[in-house]
Amino acid sequence: MGKYFGTDGFRGEANKNLTFEHAVQIGRFLGWYYGENMGKKAKVVIGKDTRRSSYMFEYALCTGLMASGADAYIMHVTTTPSVAYITRIDDFDCGIMISASHNPFYDNGIKLLNSKGEKMEEETLLKVAHREAIGRTVDYVAGRNRYIGYLISMSKYSFKGVKVGLDVANGAAWQIAKGVFDALGAKTYVMNDNPDGYNINTDCGSTHIEHLQKFVLENGLDIGFAYDGDADRCLAVDEKGNVVTGDHIIYMYGCYMKERGKLVNNKVVATIMSNFGLFKALDKVGIDYDKVNVGDKYVYENMINTGNRLGGEESGHIIFSKYATTGDGILTSLKLMEVMLSKEKPMSELAAPMVMYPQVLKNVRVHSKPDAKNDPDVQAEVAKVAEALGDNGRILLRESGTEPVIRVMVEAGSDEECEKYVDQVIDVIRAKGHII
């Protein structure tokens, strides 16, 4: 089976460690599990992004589903959050999104969503149907159109007169984002909207935000938004060409909710890798926060358990739990437009109070992650750095989830200071013989 990434389903290089046969097996299991195991004919909705192998996996999943008696409803090229929305709204047993998110075109993935539109863990079993119990496919492009209508209904304001740039990353937002902004009256400028199966995420989208920065300045735009391949992320660029990160978005929308009395628990959810500047800015305006492990799955779990309404990651995975069960890039951009239009201020002014601290992150390959991280001398050095930084920075030592790597991260007032403190800790890890 393709490698399982804890927060993002099955993922691997297409036809190497994630194959057609794997996808058939997943489809067969899902058809069996939601059919015979639960006493009814399974009904599953499938979406895909624009990478070339997504078509192969779509057919493979449908083959497996039908073989075990399920009906597969095909939304075609669409976004991850649209599949989550339709799964929940139209009472599907589960949803499947074929995408490797921000990865290059030769990778792909299979994300499984439960009936609530939430990510679920995977297993694979085999079961087949016979005769009249064999399933079918149903063209369900109407589901994508319903999602577009839902996004349009989310806006409280007309975008008339606002010049908006969209980098759709040659990905899943290609046929959705512009239509939403046009319908709301924006003057919409689009880039990287010509997918060919190979160019998804290639030098474009939220992982290459520098191109949108240039595009916004050259066209004199009021704001720009960049999505990743499956459009569950959104980063922005203000009218001056500055990057607006996920942390900025959490800060701005958190303040906007607090001002209107909508910030449940007076709290937002961030991850341990969110920039130190976010926490300083939130402290200043009196907003509390929970810190969770990296991964939008953990952000959402916290929100479900606590009732918190806003959370996300610096990378642009932002969850508005009142409206969605996953990060939704297009919804995030609409929410930012709402703040900007409500306050009648440019994005640069709204984002300015959250100052990003310089950050240095270095990966160290070690023999044993727990031994290296918990070494008393290493911990003593980390404590020494933390004391030196005081309230003007922080140090974080964490284990990689997939590699024999310890990550050493410092945020401080300057790059030089960050480098110095990171190297101090790495020197101790090396001196104790932990580095490979």
CORBEL-V464119 format. One record per run of one state. SS is the DSSP state (H for helix, E for strand, - for the rest). FROM is the first residue (numbers start at 1). TO is the last residue. If there is no record, write none. Layout:
ss:from:to
SS:FROM:TO
SS:FROM:TO
//
This chain:
ss:from:to
-:1:3
E:4:5
-:6:8
E:9:14
-:15:17
E:18:18
-:19:19
H:20:34
-:35:42
E:43:48
-:49:52
H:53:67
-:68:70
E:71:77
-:78:79
H:80:89
-:90:93
E:94:98
-:99:106
E:107:113
-:114:118
E:119:119
-:120:130
H:131:133
-:134:136
E:137:139
-:140:140
H:141:154
-:155:162
E:163:167
-:168:171
H:172:175
-:176:176
H:177:183
-:184:186
E:187:191
-:192:204
H:205:208
-:209:209
H:210:219
-:220:222
E:223:227
-:228:233
E:234:238
-:239:242
E:243:244
-:245:245
H:246:259
-:260:263
H:264:266
E:267:271
-:272:275
H:276:285
-:286:287
E:288:292
-:293:295
H:296:306
-:307:309
E:310:312
-:313:317
E:318:320
-:321:328
H:329:343
-:344:346
H:347:351
-:352:357
E:358:366
-:367:368
H:369:374
-:375:375
H:376:392
-:393:393
E:394:399
-:400:404
E:405:412
-:413:414
H:415:431
-:432:434
E:435:435
-:436:436
//
